[in-house]
Amino acid sequence: MSALRSLLLLLLPLCPGPGSEAKVTRSCTETRQVLGARGYSLSLLPPALIAGEHLQTCPQEYTCCSSEIEQKLTWETETIFRGLVEESGSFLVHTLAARQRRFDEIFRQMLASAEQSLTVSFQRVYSHVLFSHHTPLFSGLFTRLRDYYERSGEGLDDALVDFWAQLLERVFPMLYPQFSFTPEYLFCVTRLASSSDGVLRPFGDSPRRLRIQLSRALVAARAFVQGLETGRDVVTETLKVPMSAGCKRAVMRLIGCPFCQGVPSLPPCRGFCLNVAQGCLSTQALDPDWGAYLDALQFLAEKIQGAFSFEVAAQTIGARISEGVAYLQENRMKVSSQVVQDCGSPQRGSTRTRRAPATWEEAGWPWKSGAQRVPEVHPTSSGGASLRQMVWELNERLSRLRGFWTKLPLAVCADARMAADISQDAMPCWTGAGRDEDASGSGEGQHFADDWMAGAAVVPAPARPPRPPRREGAGGKGGGVIIRHNQGRSRTGGGSGGFQAQPSLILFLSALALFAPR
């Protein structure tokens, strides 16, 4: 009997005491199964619970993770979080990229269509002979317009001045085929026509009207397309900003530590996830500038289909040129009088040489006042889809993009790997330190708003059903939404910032305000 009593006394220290029940009832079997299926080496996974003093992020209790496993889980959870952020923003990036490509293609097609329309109209109205002699002049104009839109964004005024000067050099001698005009004399004529005092206006008001119409349309189109492209690039870069060390630890504690605790099937509490996501995704601060950016795009969209219509401007180039030529014909006596006054009288030619320009009648130019001109056209873009319809579709899509940065944490936490489903509030969930039997109070990121390291600082559940954070953000009227992930009290330190708002979007908005025509 005494021997049995001695044996009991020896075994008594090995019996679990109060509070140690959870430590001995937890198992590493499920963790080994799940991580083994993911390709983790079973040799690195303890077959049973081990002391957790070596852990850097997860609670230093009995654990299923070695140091190597905790590190690998940290890398994996970072990849999961980053992937969810980029996936949530993929619709945004795709929308901006697709709209940018479509509008860019349509603007290019409009210029090509305008050039073709001018060719057909001039050949019909003025004769094929005249137009074929001056094809390089017109094709050169459209080449410079395309270069301005596609590449340089500079020299539009110079391109138009050069065009009208070259046109005058070609048509002025046709007014007086009996005279011989030297290059020096024609240079004097074009210099006089290009002077800022406006003494000679051989084409009337057509050059000014064409310059204003094309300048507004091309500047607005360039700003609009580049605005879509800039937005796409800024969003892409913002979604790929490296996570801070504090954010990595918080995400690991959110979705990685349940594996180390031996409860991989226990989902993180929704409030815990929102708290981490809002702290990591400081891009919420970008939302006001994002709204201003969308407003700027919609402002330009209205311009390119209204007063600064690229479609109308491109298709009326021929009409403006035709008006200018007709004005020169009708006012040739007044124009020639001013030319003679400033440049002197040209030399009279005895006979016309083979290289002398054809007369207007021979070339087919209308001679009498009120003769036929190239009409203005107001076509729709290719494929039957008008620019107005495209703008309407864009506005509808942009309206769906508002508030994106504020809603991003909700989108991330909607994934089953990140948080318990909102319909399962009454089910147990992972708090960052253990199991919570009731997750009903975790709808707004407040349930674990204080120090999740302590595990006991719990904000009482709200009396009404939870709702997503409002757009006012922290400090506003959104119900006191917390935007940190509580890593600030971590024993390993580190800031709470994760994804930072990109200043390039703000800079673009400032540039856009100057670039956009008004």
C-alpha positions as CSV (number, residue, x, y, z in Angstrom):
1,M,0.0,0.0,0.0
2,S,2.8,2.3,0.8
3,A,4.4,1.6,-2.5
4,L,1.2,2.6,-4.4
5,R,1.0,5.8,-2.4
6,S,4.6,6.6,-3.3
7,L,3.9,6.0,-7.0
8,L,0.9,8.4,-6.9
9,L,3.0,11.1,-5.3
10,L,5.5,10.8,-8.1
11,L,2.8,11.1,-10.8
12,L,1.0,14.0,-9.2
13,P,3.3,16.8,-10.6
14,L,2.6,15.5,-14.1
15,C,-1.1,15.9,-13.9
16,P,-2.5,19.0,-15.6
17,G,-3.5,21.8,-13.3
18,P,-6.3,24.4,-13.5
19,G,-6.1,26.5,-16.7
20,S,-4.0,23.9,-18.6
21,E,-6.9,22.0,-20.1
22,A,-6.7,23.7,-23.5
23,K,-3.0,23.1,-23.8
24,V,-3.3,19.3,-23.5
25,T,-6.6,18.9,-25.5
26,R,-5.3,20.8,-28.6
27,S,-3.7,18.7,-31.2
28,C,-1.4,19.2,-34.2
29,T,-3.0,16.5,-36.3
30,E,-5.2,18.9,-38.3
31,T,-2.4,21.4,-38.8
32,R,-0.1,18.7,-40.1
33,Q,-2.7,17.5,-42.5
34,V,-3.6,20.9,-43.9
35,L,0.0,22.2,-44.2
36,G,1.2,18.9,-45.5
37,A,-1.3,19.1,-48.3
38,R,0.1,22.5,-49.2
39,G,3.6,21.2,-49.6
40,Y,5.0,21.9,-46.2
41,S,7.7,19.4,-45.1
42,L,6.3,17.2,-42.3
43,S,9.7,17.0,-40.8
44,L,9.4,20.7,-39.9
45,L,6.0,20.2,-38.4
46,P,6.0,18.9,-34.8
47,P,3.9,15.8,-34.3
48,A,2.6,17.2,-31.0
49,L,2.5,20.5,-29.2
50,I,5.8,22.0,-28.2
51,A,6.7,25.0,-26.1
52,G,6.3,28.3,-28.0
53,E,8.9,30.6,-26.6
54,H,10.6,30.7,-30.0
55,L,7.6,32.2,-31.8
56,Q,8.1,35.8,-33.0
57,T,4.5,36.7,-33.9
58,C,2.0,34.1,-32.7
59,P,1.1,33.7,-29.0
60,Q,4.0,32.0,-27.1
61,E,2.0,29.1,-25.9
62,Y,2.2,25.5,-26.7
63,T,2.3,25.4,-30.5
64,C,2.3,23.3,-33.6
65,C,4.9,25.6,-35.4
66,S,8.6,25.5,-35.4
67,S,10.5,28.7,-36.2
68,E,10.8,27.7,-39.8
69,I,7.1,27.0,-40.1
70,E,6.2,30.3,-38.6
71,Q,8.5,32.1,-41.0
72,K,7.0,30.2,-44.0
73,L,3.5,31.0,-42.9
74,T,4.4,34.7,-42.6
75,W,5.5,34.6,-46.2
76,E,2.5,32.7,-47.3
77,T,0.0,35.0,-45.5
78,E,1.7,38.0,-47.0
79,T,1.2,36.6,-50.4
80,I,-2.4,35.8,-49.8
81,F,-3.1,39.3,-48.5
82,R,-1.3,41.0,-51.4
83,G,-3.1,38.7,-53.9
84,L,-6.5,39.6,-52.4
85,V,-5.7,43.3,-52.6
86,E,-4.6,43.1,-56.2
87,E,-7.5,40.9,-57.1
88,S,-10.0,43.3,-55.5
89,G,-8.5,46.1,-57.6
90,S,-8.3,44.1,-60.8
91,F,-11.7,45.3,-61.9
92,L,-10.6,48.9,-61.3
93,V,-7.4,48.5,-63.3
94,H,-9.2,46.6,-66.1
95,T,-11.9,49.3,-66.4
96,L,-9.5,52.1,-66.7
97,A,-7.2,50.2,-69.1
98,A,-10.1,49.1,-71.3
99,R,-11.6,52.6,-71.5
100,Q,-8.2,54.1,-72.2
101,R,-7.6,51.7,-75.2
102,R,-11.1,52.2,-76.6
103,F,-11.1,56.0,-76.5
104,D,-7.5,56.1,-77.8
105,E,-8.4,53.9,-80.7
106,I,-11.6,55.8,-81.5
107,F,-9.7,59.2,-81.6
108,R,-7.1,57.7,-83.9
109,Q,-9.8,56.3,-86.1
110,M,-11.5,59.7,-86.2
111,L,-8.4,61.4,-87.5
112,A,-8.0,58.7,-90.2
113,S,-11.6,59.0,-91.1
114,A,-11.4,62.8,-91.3
115,E,-8.4,62.6,-93.7
116,Q,-10.2,60.1,-95.9
117,S,-13.4,62.3,-95.8
118,L,-11.4,65.4,-96.8
119,T,-9.8,63.5,-99.7
120,V,-13.1,62.2,-101.1
121,S,-14.9,65.6,-100.6
122,F,-12.1,67.7,-102.2
123,Q,-11.8,65.3,-105.2
124,R,-15.6,65.6,-105.7
125,V,-15.8,69.4,-105.3
126,Y,-12.6,70.7,-106.7
127,S,-11.5,67.9,-109.2
128,H,-9.0,65.1,-108.9
129,V,-6.3,67.1,-110.8
130,L,-6.1,69.9,-108.3
131,F,-6.2,67.7,-105.2
132,S,-3.6,65.3,-106.5
133,H,-1.2,68.2,-106.9
134,H,-1.6,69.2,-103.3
135,T,-2.0,65.8,-101.6
136,P,1.4,66.2,-99.7
137,L,0.1,69.4,-98.2
138,F,-3.1,67.9,-96.7
139,S,-1.4,64.6,-95.7
140,G,1.3,66.6,-94.0
141,L,-1.3,68.4,-91.9
142,F,-2.8,65.2,-90.7
143,T,0.6,63.7,-90.0
144,R,1.4,66.6,-87.7
145,L,-2.0,66.4,-86.0
146,R,-1.5,62.7,-85.3
147,D,2.0,63.5,-84.0
148,Y,0.6,66.1,-81.7
149,Y,-2.1,63.7,-80.3
150,E,0.0,60.5,-80.1
151,R,3.4,61.8,-79.1
152,S,4.6,65.3,-78.7
153,G,1.6,67.3,-77.5
154,E,3.4,70.4,-78.8
155,G,3.6,72.6,-81.9
156,L,-0.1,72.5,-82.9
157,D,-0.3,76.2,-83.5
158,D,2.9,76.1,-85.6
159,A,1.5,73.2,-87.6
160,L,-1.6,75.1,-88.5
161,V,0.3,78.3,-89.3
162,D,2.6,76.3,-91.6
163,F,-0.3,74.7,-93.3
164,W,-2.1,77.9,-94.1
165,A,1.1,79.5,-95.3
166,Q,1.9,76.6,-97.7
167,L,-1.7,76.6,-98.9
168,L,-1.4,80.3,-99.7
169,E,1.9,79.7,-101.5
170,R,0.1,77.2,-103.7
171,V,-3.2,78.9,-104.5
172,F,-2.2,82.6,-104.6
173,P,-0.3,82.2,-108.0
174,M,-3.4,80.5,-109.4
175,L,-5.3,83.8,-108.9
176,Y,-3.0,85.5,-111.4
177,P,-1.5,83.0,-113.8
178,Q,-0.3,85.9,-116.0
179,F,2.3,86.8,-113.4
180,S,5.5,85.1,-112.4
181,F,6.0,84.8,-108.6
182,T,9.5,84.3,-107.3
183,P,10.1,82.3,-104.0
184,E,11.0,85.6,-102.4
185,Y,7.8,87.3,-103.4
186,L,5.7,84.3,-102.1
187,F,7.7,84.4,-98.9
188,C,6.7,88.1,-98.5
189,V,3.0,87.1,-99.1
190,T,3.0,84.4,-96.5
191,R,4.9,86.5,-94.0
192,L,2.4,89.3,-94.4
193,A,-0.5,86.8,-93.9
194,S,1.2,85.4,-90.8
195,S,1.8,88.8,-89.1
196,S,0.2,89.3,-85.8
197,D,-1.3,92.6,-86.7
198,G,-3.8,90.8,-89.0
199,V,-3.3,93.3,-91.9
200,L,-3.8,90.5,-94.5
201,R,-6.3,87.8,-93.8
202,P,-6.4,85.9,-97.1
203,F,-8.5,83.1,-95.7
204,G,-10.8,85.2,-93.6
205,D,-11.7,83.8,-90.2
206,S,-11.3,80.2,-91.1
207,P,-7.7,79.7,-89.8
208,R,-8.7,81.1,-86.4
209,R,-11.8,79.0,-86.2
210,L,-9.9,75.8,-87.2
211,R,-7.2,76.6,-84.6
212,I,-9.6,77.1,-81.8
213,Q,-11.7,74.0,-82.7
214,L,-8.7,71.7,-83.1
215,S,-6.8,73.0,-80.1
216,R,-9.7,72.5,-77.8
217,A,-10.5,69.1,-79.1
218,L,-7.0,67.7,-79.3
219,V,-6.0,69.1,-75.8
220,A,-9.2,67.7,-74.3
221,A,-8.7,64.3,-76.0
222,R,-5.1,64.0,-74.9
223,A,-5.9,65.0,-71.4
224,F,-8.7,62.5,-71.2
225,V,-6.8,59.5,-72.6
226,Q,-3.7,60.3,-70.6
227,G,-5.9,60.8,-67.5
228,L,-7.3,57.2,-67.9
229,E,-3.8,55.9,-68.4
230,T,-2.4,57.7,-65.4
231,G,-5.2,56.5,-63.2
232,R,-4.6,52.9,-64.4
233,D,-0.8,53.2,-63.6
234,V,-1.4,54.9,-60.2
235,V,-3.9,52.2,-59.1
236,T,-1.6,49.4,-60.3
237,E,1.4,50.9,-58.4
238,T,-0.6,51.6,-55.3
239,L,-1.9,48.0,-55.1
240,K,1.6,46.7,-55.4
241,V,3.3,48.8,-52.7
242,P,5.3,46.6,-50.3
243,M,3.7,45.8,-47.0
244,S,5.3,47.2,-43.8
245,A,6.8,44.8,-41.2
246,G,4.0,45.6,-38.8
247,C,1.4,44.8,-41.4
248,K,3.0,41.5,-42.2
249,R,3.0,40.5,-38.5
250,A,-0.7,41.6,-38.2
251,V,-1.7,39.5,-41.2
252,M,0.3,36.5,-39.9
253,R,-1.5,36.8,-36.6
254,L,-4.8,37.1,-38.4
255,I,-4.7,34.0,-40.7
256,G,-1.4,32.2,-39.9
257,C,-1.4,31.8,-36.2
258,P,-4.5,29.5,-36.1
259,F,-2.3,26.9,-37.7
260,C,0.3,27.3,-35.0
261,Q,-2.5,27.0,-32.4
262,G,-3.7,23.7,-33.9
263,V,-7.0,25.2,-35.0
264,P,-6.6,25.8,-38.8
265,S,-10.3,25.4,-39.4
266,L,-11.2,28.2,-37.0
267,P,-11.9,31.3,-39.1
268,P,-10.6,34.8,-38.1
269,C,-13.2,37.0,-36.5
270,R,-14.6,39.5,-39.0
271,G,-13.9,42.5,-36.8
272,F,-10.3,41.3,-36.3
273,C,-9.9,41.1,-40.1
274,L,-11.4,44.6,-40.7
275,N,-9.2,46.0,-38.1
276,V,-6.1,44.5,-39.7
277,A,-7.1,45.4,-43.3
278,Q,-8.0,49.0,-42.4
279,G,-4.7,49.4,-40.6
280,C,-2.7,47.9,-43.5
281,L,-4.6,49.6,-46.3
282,S,-3.9,53.2,-45.5
283,T,-5.1,53.8,-49.1
284,Q,-8.4,54.9,-47.5
285,A,-6.8,58.3,-47.3
286,L,-6.6,58.3,-51.1
287,D,-10.4,58.2,-51.4
288,P,-11.0,62.0,-51.4
289,D,-8.4,62.5,-54.2
290,W,-9.8,59.5,-56.0
291,G,-13.2,61.1,-56.0
292,A,-11.7,64.3,-57.4
293,Y,-9.9,62.3,-60.1
294,L,-13.1,60.7,-61.2
295,D,-14.8,64.1,-61.2
296,A,-12.0,65.4,-63.5
297,L,-12.4,62.5,-65.9
298,Q,-16.2,63.1,-66.1
299,F,-15.6,66.8,-66.7
300,L,-13.3,66.0,-69.6
301,A,-15.7,63.3,-70.9
302,E,-18.4,66.0,-71.1
303,K,-16.1,68.3,-73.0
304,I,-15.0,65.8,-75.6
305,Q,-18.6,65.2,-76.6
306,G,-19.8,68.8,-76.3
307,A,-18.1,72.1,-76.8
308,F,-14.7,70.4,-77.4
309,S,-15.9,67.5,-79.5
310,F,-13.0,65.7,-81.1
311,E,-15.3,64.0,-83.5
312,V,-16.8,67.2,-84.9
313,A,-13.5,69.0,-85.0
314,A,-11.8,66.3,-86.9
315,Q,-14.6,65.9,-89.5
316,T,-14.9,69.7,-90.1
317,I,-11.2,70.3,-91.0
318,G,-12.2,70.0,-94.7
319,A,-15.1,72.5,-94.3
320,R,-12.8,75.0,-92.6
321,I,-10.2,74.7,-95.4
322,S,-12.9,75.0,-98.1
323,E,-14.4,78.1,-96.4
324,G,-10.9,79.7,-96.4
325,V,-10.3,79.0,-100.0
326,A,-13.7,80.3,-101.0
327,Y,-13.0,83.5,-99.0
328,L,-9.8,84.0,-100.9
329,Q,-11.6,83.6,-104.2
330,E,-14.3,86.0,-103.3
331,N,-11.9,88.6,-101.9
332,R,-9.0,88.2,-104.2
333,M,-9.0,91.9,-105.4
334,K,-8.8,93.2,-101.8
335,V,-6.1,90.6,-100.9
336,S,-4.0,91.3,-104.0
337,S,-4.2,95.1,-103.4
338,Q,-2.8,94.6,-99.9
339,V,-0.1,92.3,-101.2
340,V,1.0,94.7,-103.9
341,Q,1.1,97.5,-101.3
342,D,3.4,95.6,-99.0
343,C,5.4,93.3,-101.4
344,G,5.3,95.3,-104.6
345,S,4.1,94.2,-108.0
346,P,5.0,90.8,-109.3
347,Q,6.8,90.3,-112.6
348,R,4.5,89.7,-115.6
349,G,5.3,86.5,-117.4
350,S,5.4,86.6,-121.3
351,T,4.1,83.0,-121.6
352,R,3.2,80.3,-119.2
353,T,5.9,77.7,-118.7
354,R,5.2,74.0,-118.2
355,R,6.0,74.4,-114.6
356,A,3.6,77.4,-114.1
357,P,0.7,76.6,-111.9
358,A,-2.6,75.8,-113.5
359,T,-5.3,78.4,-113.4
360,W,-8.2,77.9,-111.0
361,E,-10.6,77.2,-113.9
362,E,-8.2,74.5,-115.3
363,A,-7.6,73.0,-111.9
364,G,-11.3,72.9,-111.1
365,W,-11.6,75.4,-108.3
366,P,-15.0,77.1,-108.1
367,W,-14.6,80.7,-109.4
368,K,-17.9,82.5,-108.7
369,S,-19.1,83.7,-105.3
370,G,-21.4,81.2,-103.6
371,A,-19.8,78.2,-105.4
372,Q,-20.1,74.7,-104.0
373,R,-18.0,74.1,-100.8
374,V,-17.1,71.0,-98.8
375,P,-20.0,70.6,-96.4
376,E,-19.7,70.1,-92.6
377,V,-20.4,66.7,-91.4
378,H,-21.4,65.4,-88.0
379,P,-20.8,61.6,-88.2
380,T,-20.8,58.9,-85.6
381,S,-17.7,56.9,-84.7
382,S,-16.9,53.6,-86.3
383,G,-19.1,50.6,-85.6
384,G,-22.2,52.7,-85.2
385,A,-21.4,53.6,-81.6
386,S,-21.4,57.4,-81.1
387,L,-19.0,59.1,-78.9
388,R,-21.9,60.2,-76.7
389,Q,-22.8,56.5,-76.1
390,M,-19.2,55.7,-75.2
391,V,-19.1,58.6,-72.7
392,W,-22.4,57.5,-71.2
393,E,-21.0,54.0,-70.7
394,L,-17.9,55.4,-69.1
395,N,-19.8,57.5,-66.7
396,E,-21.8,54.5,-65.7
397,R,-18.7,52.5,-65.0
398,L,-17.0,55.4,-63.2
399,S,-19.9,55.7,-60.8
400,R,-19.2,52.1,-59.7
401,L,-15.6,53.0,-58.9
402,R,-16.4,55.7,-56.4
403,G,-15.5,54.8,-52.8
404,F,-13.2,52.0,-54.0
405,W,-10.5,52.7,-51.5
406,T,-12.9,52.9,-48.5
407,K,-14.5,49.7,-49.5
408,L,-11.3,47.8,-50.1
409,P,-11.0,46.4,-46.6
410,L,-14.5,45.0,-46.8
411,A,-13.6,43.4,-50.2
412,V,-10.5,41.8,-48.7
413,C,-12.3,40.5,-45.6
414,A,-15.1,39.0,-47.8
415,D,-12.7,36.2,-48.7
416,A,-13.3,33.0,-46.6
417,R,-9.6,32.7,-45.8
418,M,-9.5,36.1,-44.2
419,A,-12.6,36.2,-41.9
420,A,-15.7,34.3,-40.9
421,D,-18.7,34.9,-43.2
422,I,-21.0,37.6,-41.9
423,S,-23.8,35.1,-41.8
424,Q,-21.9,33.1,-39.2
425,D,-21.6,35.7,-36.5
426,A,-22.8,33.3,-33.9
427,M,-20.1,30.8,-34.7
428,P,-16.7,30.6,-32.9
429,C,-13.8,32.6,-34.5
430,W,-10.2,33.4,-34.0
431,T,-9.4,36.6,-32.1
432,G,-5.7,36.7,-32.5
433,A,-5.1,35.2,-29.0
434,G,-7.7,32.4,-28.9
435,R,-11.2,31.3,-29.6
436,D,-14.2,33.7,-29.3
437,E,-17.5,31.9,-29.0
438,D,-19.5,34.8,-30.3
439,A,-18.4,36.9,-33.2
440,S,-21.6,39.0,-33.5
441,G,-19.9,42.2,-32.4
442,S,-17.2,42.2,-35.1
443,G,-19.0,43.8,-38.0
444,E,-17.2,47.2,-37.9
445,G,-13.7,46.4,-36.9
446,Q,-14.3,47.5,-33.3
447,H,-14.6,44.1,-31.5
448,F,-10.8,43.8,-31.3
449,A,-10.0,47.5,-31.5
450,D,-7.6,47.7,-28.6
451,D,-4.6,45.4,-28.0
452,W,-5.2,42.0,-29.5
453,M,-2.1,40.9,-27.7
454,A,-4.0,41.2,-24.4
455,G,-6.9,39.1,-25.8
456,A,-9.3,40.4,-23.2
457,A,-9.8,44.0,-24.3
458,V,-13.1,43.5,-26.1
459,V,-15.5,46.3,-27.1
460,P,-19.1,45.3,-26.4
461,A,-21.2,44.2,-29.4
462,P,-23.4,47.0,-30.9
463,A,-27.1,46.8,-30.2
464,R,-28.0,47.0,-33.9
465,P,-26.8,44.9,-36.8
466,P,-23.3,45.8,-38.0
467,R,-22.9,47.9,-41.1
468,P,-19.9,48.6,-43.3
469,P,-17.7,51.6,-42.6
470,R,-19.0,54.9,-44.0
471,R,-16.9,57.0,-46.4
472,E,-16.1,59.6,-43.8
473,G,-13.4,57.2,-42.4
474,A,-11.6,57.7,-39.1
475,G,-12.7,60.7,-37.1
476,G,-15.8,61.3,-39.3
477,K,-19.4,60.2,-38.9
478,G,-18.8,56.5,-39.7
479,G,-19.3,55.2,-36.2
480,G,-15.8,55.5,-35.0
481,V,-14.2,53.1,-37.4
482,I,-10.8,52.0,-36.3
483,I,-8.2,52.1,-39.1
484,R,-5.2,50.4,-37.4
485,H,-4.4,46.8,-37.0
486,N,-3.2,47.0,-33.4
487,Q,0.4,46.1,-34.1
488,G,1.5,49.2,-32.4
489,R,1.7,47.4,-29.0
490,S,3.4,44.4,-30.4
491,R,6.5,43.2,-28.6
492,T,8.4,43.4,-31.8
493,G,7.4,47.0,-32.4
494,G,7.1,48.5,-35.9
495,G,4.7,51.0,-37.5
496,S,1.2,50.2,-38.5
497,G,1.4,51.5,-42.0
498,G,1.0,49.1,-44.9
499,F,0.0,50.1,-48.4
500,Q,0.6,53.9,-48.7
501,A,-1.4,56.3,-50.9
502,Q,0.5,57.3,-54.0
503,P,1.1,61.0,-54.3
504,S,1.3,60.7,-58.1
505,L,-2.5,60.7,-58.4
506,I,-2.6,64.0,-56.5
507,L,0.1,65.5,-58.7
508,F,-1.9,64.3,-61.7
509,L,-5.0,66.1,-60.5
510,S,-3.1,69.3,-60.2
511,A,-1.6,68.9,-63.7
512,L,-5.0,67.9,-65.1
513,A,-6.6,71.2,-63.8
514,L,-4.1,73.1,-65.9
515,F,-4.1,70.7,-68.9
516,A,-7.8,70.5,-69.3
517,P,-9.3,73.2,-71.6
518,R,-12.1,75.3,-70.2
